[in-house]
Every structure is written in structure tokens, then in C-alpha cells.
Amino acid sequence: MADVLPLVEARLRSALGEPDARAAVTFLGTDRVEVLRFQEGDLVRYATLGMSAQPMADPTAVLADPVKGPRAELFLSVRAGIAETDKVLRPLAVLAASPQVEGVVVAPGASLDVGEPLWPGAPFTSVLVGEPGGLVEDLDLDEPLDPVRFLPLLPMTPNEAAWKRVHGAQALQERWLTHGTDLRDPLRTSVPLD
């Protein structure tokens, strides 16, 4: 069976270009997670590399299947030069390691919280997991492996995260769209929620 990560990195490079920086984080008892940074004009994108090495396991399963199960990597797009967004590397690695550490399956519509600002001065401590298939297409792997999905992360303020828990991910995304919210603004304020 082919090693998944070189294929994942090749897909990221074909979609986003050459990374201009990379950092690696290892948590006790987990595989290494790298975060790659891609610059494109006034945007900077951070993508995880390592989360898809193992399939995510159903937390209720007695034994984790080493082959079958959803695989994903995360990416975040923000406007460059407005905030110290490079400090998001560790929080992103924490989120990417959460399936191994906490036994969660990261899927579109989920909220992920790191319990601290994503970067210094950020009004966000959590993210909404977006739908795959946009900027980076899914990577099909040989059977019986599930494809790797590239999931965009949309930063949420604490108020937005609380509102999303009550009304759902779709309602929050519609509210962002209705108000023309720039989800790439690293210092944006909460969308009106009344």
C-alpha cells in the first residue's frame, strides 16, 4: 500500500503552488504533523500534512480499522500582513492531531476549538469545518482506502460558535453570506447574530 503523505503533498502543491515555509509538530503518542504555508498575492494559506496518514476512527469502535475510514487534511486561508497569523501553526497541528488524540472524526459542519486565540490578538478560538472539494480537490487513493478530503477551516468568534451550536452550521454560513463577511480577514468582528 502506497504511503499517503507524498501523494497528499503533491496534491497540495498542484493546487496551491510551492510552500514557502513548513513546520513540524509532534505530540506525545501521535504521528508528526506538518503545517505548510503557501503565499498567493495578499493571501496566505496554511495546510496540514500528516492528519491523513491514518484513517479517522469511529470513537465508539472497539478497534480502529487501520485501513478503512475517512481521511482528511485541514487548510486555512487568511489575508497576509494584517496579523501574526504564522502563529497559527501549533493550533492547526493540534486540530490535525485531534483524531489521534481524542478519537474524533473531523467532518464538514463540525466545530473545533483550541481554547485560545488562533494567533496573537485573534478574535477566534474555534473554527467551523467547511465542505471539501473547492480549492483543493479530494485525492482518490487505491481501494480499499477512502479518499483524502481537504477541509477548509473558517474561523469563528466565540459568539458565532455559540450561535452555531444552537442554529447549526448551515445557518451560520448563510448569515456570513447575507452580511458579506470576509472570512479571510484575520481581525474581523462577529457577524450580527440578532
Phi, psi and chi 1 to 4 in degrees:
 res  aa     phi    psi   chi1   chi2   chi3   chi4
   1 MET       -  134.0 -148.0  169.7  -59.3      -
   2 ALA   -69.1  147.8      -      -      -      -
   3 ASP   -69.6  127.9 -174.1    6.4      -      -
   4 VAL   -73.1  -38.3  172.5      -      -      -
   5 LEU   -62.7  -40.5  -64.1 -176.3      -      -
   6 PRO   -60.5  -35.4  -24.2   33.5      -      -
   7 LEU   -68.0  -39.3  -58.8  173.4      -      -
   8 VAL   -64.9  -45.0  169.8      -      -      -
   9 GLU   -63.6  -38.8 -175.7  168.2   -6.5      -
  10 ALA   -62.4  -39.8      -      -      -      -
  11 ARG   -65.8  -41.8  175.1   57.0   53.0   95.9
  12 LEU   -61.5  -43.8  -73.3  169.0      -      -
  13 ARG   -64.2  -39.6  -72.3  172.1 -176.2  -93.7
  14 SER   -68.3  -31.1   69.9      -      -      -
  15 ALA   -86.9  -35.8      -      -      -      -
  16 LEU  -115.5   -8.7  -56.3  175.2      -      -
  17 GLY    95.0 -165.0      -      -      -      -
  18 GLU   -82.8  133.4  -74.3  -61.1  -50.1      -
  19 PRO   -69.1  143.4   23.5  -29.5      -      -
  20 ASP  -100.4   -3.8   67.8  -15.5      -      -
  21 ALA  -162.4  155.6      -      -      -      -
  22 ARG  -151.1  147.9   65.1 -167.1  -49.9  145.1
  23 ALA  -137.8  149.2      -      -      -      -
  24 ALA  -118.9  140.7      -      -      -      -
  25 VAL  -131.6  135.2 -179.6      -      -      -
  26 THR  -125.5  129.9  -54.8      -      -      -
  27 PHE  -106.1  147.4  -57.4  100.5      -      -
  28 LEU   -53.0  125.4 -172.0   62.6      -      -
  29 GLY    82.0    9.3      -      -      -      -
  30 THR  -127.4  165.0   66.8      -      -      -
  31 ASP   -75.0  158.4  -65.2  -29.4      -      -
  32 ARG   -65.7  139.7 -177.2  170.9  105.2  148.1
  33 VAL  -119.7  128.7  174.3      -      -      -
  34 GLU  -103.6  153.5  -71.1 -171.6   85.7      -
  35 VAL  -124.0  123.3  179.2      -      -      -
  36 LEU  -101.6  143.0  -49.7 -179.1      -      -
  37 ARG  -112.6  132.2 -176.0 -179.2   70.6 -170.7
  38 PHE  -122.7  128.0  -59.2   86.9      -      -
  39 GLN  -101.3  135.5  -69.4  -87.5  169.5      -
  40 GLU  -146.0  101.2 -178.1 -173.3  -27.0      -
  41 GLY    61.4 -126.3      -      -      -      -
  42 ASP   -90.8    9.7   70.5  -24.2      -      -
  43 LEU  -108.8  146.5  -70.8  179.9      -      -
  44 VAL  -125.1  134.8   60.9      -      -      -
  45 ARG  -120.0  136.8  -67.4 -170.5  169.4   92.3
  46 TYR  -115.2  128.3  -57.4   93.9      -      -
  47 ALA  -128.3  137.8      -      -      -      -
  48 THR   -82.1  153.9   63.5      -      -      -
  49 LEU  -142.8  111.1  178.8   63.5      -      -
  50 GLY   140.1  -28.2      -      -      -      -
  51 MET   -61.8  -33.6 -178.9  176.9  171.1      -
  52 SER   -84.6   -0.9   61.4      -      -      -
  53 ALA   -61.2  -32.8      -      -      -      -
  54 GLN  -122.1  145.1  -55.6  -67.7  -33.6      -
  55 PRO   -69.9  149.6   21.4  -27.9      -      -
  56 MET   -76.2  136.7  -68.2 -178.9  -85.7      -
  57 ALA  -104.8  145.1      -      -      -      -
  58 ASP   -61.5  121.7  178.8  -12.2      -      -
  59 PRO   -62.1  -17.2   14.3  -21.5      -      -
  60 THR   -90.2   -7.9   62.1      -      -      -
  61 ALA   -71.6  141.9      -      -      -      -
  62 VAL   -69.2  -44.6  176.9      -      -      -
  63 LEU  -122.9  136.4  -72.4  174.1      -      -
  64 ALA   -79.0  133.5      -      -      -      -
  65 ASP   -74.9  122.5 -171.3  -36.7      -      -
  66 PRO   -74.5   -8.3   26.6  -31.3      -      -
  67 VAL  -117.8  -54.6  176.5      -      -      -
  68 LYS   -88.2  148.5  -68.3 -145.6   50.4   72.9
  69 GLY   137.5  158.5      -      -      -      -
  70 PRO   -65.5  144.1   18.5  -24.9      -      -
  71 ARG  -125.7  144.0  -66.3  174.4 -172.1 -101.1
  72 ALA  -153.8  159.1      -      -      -      -
  73 GLU  -129.1  157.0  -65.3  -69.4   -7.8      -
  74 LEU  -112.0  147.6  -50.8  172.7      -      -
  75 PHE  -143.7  152.4   70.9   92.1      -      -
  76 LEU  -131.9  131.8  172.7   71.7      -      -
  77 SER  -115.9  127.7  -59.8      -      -      -
  78 VAL  -139.9  160.7  -68.4      -      -      -
  79 ARG   -73.1  135.9  -59.7 -141.4  175.3  -80.3
  80 ALA   -81.2  152.3      -      -      -      -
  81 GLY    78.8    3.0      -      -      -      -
  82 ILE   -98.1  -32.7  -60.9  173.1      -      -
  83 ALA  -145.4  170.1      -      -      -      -
  84 GLU   -80.4   62.2  -76.5 -174.3   86.6      -
  85 THR   -70.4  -16.4   55.5      -      -      -
  86 ASP   -63.2  -17.7  -80.8   -8.2      -      -
  87 LYS   -74.2   -1.5  -56.4  -78.8 -172.8 -173.3
  88 VAL   -77.9   -6.8   77.3      -      -      -
  89 LEU   -57.1  -49.4  -59.9  177.7      -      -
  90 ARG   -66.6  -48.5 -175.5  165.9  176.4   76.4
  91 PRO   -56.2  -38.8  -28.0   35.8      -      -
  92 LEU   -64.5  -41.7  -89.9 -178.6      -      -
  93 ALA   -63.7  -37.6      -      -      -      -
  94 VAL   -61.1  -45.3  166.5      -      -      -
  95 LEU   -64.5  -39.7  -64.3  176.8      -      -
  96 ALA   -68.1  -28.9      -      -      -      -
  97 ALA   -84.6  -10.6      -      -      -      -
  98 SER   -58.8  -34.1   63.4      -      -      -
  99 PRO   -62.1  -37.2  -27.7   37.1      -      -
 100 GLN   -76.0  -40.3  -74.6 -175.2   55.3      -
 101 VAL   -78.2  -47.0  174.4      -      -      -
 102 GLU  -106.1   -6.1  -61.4  170.2   27.2      -
 103 GLY    69.0   31.1      -      -      -      -
 104 VAL   -95.9  152.5  -61.6      -      -      -
 105 VAL  -103.7  114.8  174.8      -      -      -
 106 VAL   -82.4  122.9  177.0      -      -      -
 107 ALA  -141.1  158.9      -      -      -      -
 108 PRO   -54.1  139.0  -26.8   35.4      -      -
 109 GLY    93.1  -11.9      -      -      -      -
 110 ALA   -77.3  153.6      -      -      -      -
 111 SER  -104.8  135.6  -61.3      -      -      -
 112 LEU  -123.6  130.6  -57.1  173.7      -      -
 113 ASP  -122.2  133.7 -163.7  -43.2      -      -
 114 VAL  -100.8   -5.6  -66.3      -      -      -
 115 GLY    76.5    5.9      -      -      -      -
 116 GLU  -153.9  163.9   61.2 -175.2   31.2      -
 117 PRO   -56.6  141.4  -25.8   34.9      -      -
 118 LEU   -62.1  -29.2  -66.9  175.9      -      -
 119 TRP  -152.9  165.4   51.7   80.9      -      -
 120 PRO   -54.7  127.3  -25.9   35.1      -      -
 121 GLY    79.8    1.3      -      -      -      -
 122 ALA   -69.4  137.7      -      -      -      -
 123 PRO   -82.8   12.7   26.3  -29.5      -      -
 124 PHE  -121.1  135.7  -39.4  105.2      -      -
 125 THR  -119.4   -6.8   61.0      -      -      -
 126 SER  -139.4  168.6   62.6      -      -      -
 127 VAL  -134.2  153.2  -66.9      -      -      -
 128 LEU   -99.3  131.4  174.3   65.5      -      -
 129 VAL   -81.7  120.9 -179.5      -      -      -
 130 GLY   -86.6  179.8      -      -      -      -
 131 GLU   -79.0  141.7  -68.6  -68.6  -28.8      -
 132 PRO   -79.0  175.6   32.5  -36.3      -      -
 133 GLY    92.7    4.3      -      -      -      -
 134 GLY   -89.9  -93.9      -      -      -      -
 135 LEU   -66.1  -41.6 -171.7   61.9      -      -
 136 VAL  -121.2  117.3 -174.5      -      -      -
 137 GLU   -70.0  152.2  -70.0 -178.4   25.9      -
 138 ASP   -55.1  149.0  -68.9   -5.1      -      -
 139 LEU  -108.2  110.4  171.9   65.2      -      -
 140 ASP   -74.2  135.9  -70.3  -35.5      -      -
 141 LEU  -113.7  163.8  -58.6  172.7      -      -
 142 ASP   -62.1  143.7  -66.1  -24.1      -      -
 143 GLU   -56.4  145.0  -70.8  -70.1  -25.5      -
 144 PRO   -94.1   15.7   35.6  -35.2      -      -
 145 LEU   -71.5  139.6  -57.2 -179.2      -      -
 146 ASP   -72.7  155.2  -71.8   18.4      -      -
 147 PRO   -67.5  157.7   20.2  -27.1      -      -
 148 VAL   -88.7  126.9  176.2      -      -      -
 149 ARG  -104.9  137.9  -58.7  167.5   84.3 -163.9
 150 PHE  -102.5  110.1  -63.0   88.0      -      -
 151 LEU  -102.1  119.1  -57.1  172.1      -      -
 152 PRO   -72.6  143.6   24.3  -29.2      -      -
 153 LEU  -106.4  131.6  -60.3  179.2      -      -
 154 LEU  -114.9  110.1  -49.9  170.0      -      -
 155 PRO   -59.9  139.2  -23.8   34.9      -      -
 156 MET  -122.9  139.8  -67.2 -172.0  -67.2      -
 157 THR   -73.5  162.0   65.3      -      -      -
 158 PRO   -56.1  -38.0  -28.2   36.3      -      -
 159 ASN   -66.0  -41.2  -74.0  -15.9      -      -
 160 GLU   -64.8  -40.3  -70.7  169.6  -21.4      -
 161 ALA   -63.0  -41.7      -      -      -      -
 162 ALA   -66.0  -42.5      -      -      -      -
 163 TRP   -63.8  -39.6 -164.0   85.3      -      -
 164 LYS   -63.7  -37.4 -178.5 -107.2  176.6 -161.2
 165 ARG   -60.3  -34.1  -81.3 -167.6  -66.9  -80.9
 166 VAL   -84.8  -44.1  173.5      -      -      -
 167 HIS  -102.7  -16.4  -60.0  -79.2      -      -
 168 GLY    99.0  160.4      -      -      -      -
 169 ALA   -64.7  -42.2      -      -      -      -
 170 GLN   -61.6  -42.1 -174.4   64.3   36.7      -
 171 ALA   -64.6  -39.1      -      -      -      -
 172 LEU   -67.2  -43.1  178.3   58.3      -      -
 173 GLN   -63.6  -37.7  -70.9  176.3  -51.4      -
 174 GLU   -65.1  -39.0  -73.0  170.6    8.6      -
 175 ARG   -64.5  -44.1 -171.0  157.7  -74.6 -100.8
 176 TRP   -57.5  -45.2  -77.9  -24.1      -      -
 177 LEU   -64.7  -46.3 -165.2   58.4      -      -
 178 THR   -57.9  -39.1  -59.5      -      -      -
 179 HIS   -92.6    4.1  -70.6  -85.0      -      -
 180 GLY    62.0   37.5      -      -      -      -
 181 THR   -66.9  129.8  -55.1      -      -      -
 182 ASP   -86.4   95.7 -179.4    3.8      -      -
 183 LEU   -70.3   -7.8  -63.7  174.8      -      -
 184 ARG   -94.7   -3.8  -65.0  173.3  175.1  168.8
 185 ASP   -76.4  113.7  179.4   -7.8      -      -
 186 PRO   -71.2   -7.9   25.3  -31.5      -      -
 187 LEU  -122.9   15.9  -61.4  175.0      -      -
 188 ARG   -62.8  158.0   74.7  172.3  178.8   83.3
 189 THR   -95.1  171.7   56.9      -      -      -
 190 SER   -64.6  144.5 -173.9      -      -      -
 191 VAL   -69.0  148.7   70.8      -      -      -
 192 PRO   -58.1  130.1  -23.9   33.0      -      -
 193 LEU  -118.0   10.8  -61.5  169.5      -      -
 194 ASP   -91.3      -   44.7    0.7      -      -
